Amino acid sequence: MHGTEAPSDWVRRWSTLAPPGSTALDVACGAGRHLRWMNQRGHPTVGVDRSAEAVAACAAWGEIHCADIEGGPWPFAGRQFGAVIVTNYLWRPLLPILVNSVAPGGVLIYETFARGNETVGRPARADFLLQPGELLAACAALRTVAYEDGFLDLPARFVQRIAAVRETAHPRQPVRYRLDLPV
């Protein structure tokens, strides 16, 4: 089942940008690998997935919602989170909602498949592959801290990934990002 593997290296690296004790939202959470990761680091967690089996598997890690976020309403209207985490999932109409769900001082950590992946495996449909620079453009309202667009081995895949923060109302106060963290 999706979500039973180890947390993404990208999420592990950039989750330190979430304000201490802030609530983390895991979108298309599967069995909850990132819910567990954030919960174990002291963050209350919220997860959403359309699979009842998946959400049942991660109910112990926080507030869990079984919802069709592609065909139904966004279950978190009006809420913002200290971390919004999305991996291996793309529904373009949701991108602005995800960006708006990042609280001031919070972080969006997003990693999914990119164009080129059709040459090495699944997903292969353009609907599920980010175009060059698409994630950067979608996150223009946030401050990009890290961005990658390229090929990764083991397993072979093309990805785009971003860590982007919503600056606080006090832009003169520098935000410190630790870039020397082990992955």
N, C-alpha and C positions, 0 to 999 in steps of 0.2 A: 504494500500500500504506500502511495506517495506520502512522504512525511515521516517515514520510520528511519530514514538514513540519518547520518550525522548532520549537524547544522552546517549550512553553507559557510565556506571560509570568508566570503564577502560579508555575510551577516555577522559572523563572529568578530571580524576585524572592526567594522564600523558601528556595531551596537553600542560601543562605549560612548558614542555621541548622544545617546538618549539621556535626557536629564535624569539624575538619580531619583528612583522611586516613581518615575512617570509611567503611565500606562502605555503598553505596547500593543498595537493591532497587527495581527498576522492575517493577511488576505489570502484566500484560497489555501488555508492552513494545512490541509491534508490531515495527517495523524499528529501534527503538532510539534515537529522538531524545533521550530523557532519559538513556539510558545514555551516549550520546556527550557530552551536556552535563556530566554528573557526572564522567565519566572525564577529560574535558579540564580539570576543576578539581581533579584530584588524588585523586579518590575511586575506590577499587576498586569495580567494579560487578557486580551480579547481576541478571539479567533472567529473566522467565518469561512465556511465551506458549504458547497451544495450537497455534499455527500453525508447522509445521516451516519453511515458507517465510520467515516473519517472523524466527524465531530464527536461521536461516541468514544472513539479511541483517545481523544485528547481532553475529555471533560474534566479531568483532574487538574488541568493546568490553568484554568481561569474561566472567564465568561465566554461561553461558546454559543455561536449562532449557526443554525442550519438555514441557509438562505440562498436563493438563486439571484446572485448579484448582477447577472447579465440580463435576466428577464423580469426581475422584480425591483421593488424600491431598495435604495441603499439603506441598510438597517441601522446606520449610525448617523443619520441626518442631524446636523447641529453639534456633533461631537468632534473633538480634536484629540490627538494622541501625541505623546512624547516620542514615539517611534511608530512608523508605519512601515511594515515589512512585506515585500512581495517577491516571491521567487518562482520561476518557471510558470508564470501565468501572465497572459496579456489579453485584456479586453479594452480596446482603445477608448470607448465612450466613458470608461471609468477613470482614466488618467487624470482629468481635472479634479474629480472628486477626491482622489487619493492625495493629490497635492494640497488641496484645501483642508484635508483631514490632519495635516501636520500642524501641531500647536506651535506657537512662538517658542523658539529655543529647541524645538523638536527636530527629528531627522526622518527623512524618507530613505529607506534602503531598498533598492529595487535591482533585481537581477533576473533576466530572462533571455530567451533565445533571439538571435538576430539573423538578418539576411545572410545567407551563406550556409546556414544549418541544413538547408535542403540538399546540400551536396554530401553530407555525412550521416544523415539520419532524420529522426523525427524530433520535433514537428518540422514539416516540410512545406505546409501551406503558408502563403504570404500573410494570411489573416493572423497567424500566430508568431510572426517573425518581425522584429523591429527593423525599420529602415535606418540607414546611416544617420546618426544625429537625432533620431526621433525622441529618444529618452531625454537628451539634453534640452530639446525644444519644449517638451512636455513639462519639464521642471524649471522653466525660465523664471518663475516667481520665487524660486528658492536659490540659496547660495550653494553651488556645486563645490563639494569638498574633494570628491574623487569620482572619476569616470573612466570606464574602459569599454572598448568596442573591439572585439577580436576573437581569435581562436584559442580554445583551451583543449588540452589533452585529457585523457582518462576520466570520463569518456570524451571522445572527440565531439566538440560542439562549438558553435559560434554564439557568443553572448554579448549583450550590452548590460552594463551595470553602473549604478550611480549611488552615491551617498550625498545627499543634499539636505541642508538645514534651512529652517525658517528662522531668519534673524529676529531678535527680540526688538522691542520698541526702543531699546537703548543701544543704537549701533556703535556708539563710542566705546563701549565695553568690548574688548576683543574676546572672541571665542577661542579657546585653546583646543587644538586638535592634536592628539598624539598620533604621530605617523610612524612611530617605531614599534608598533605592537606586533607581537608574533602572531602568525596565523595558524 
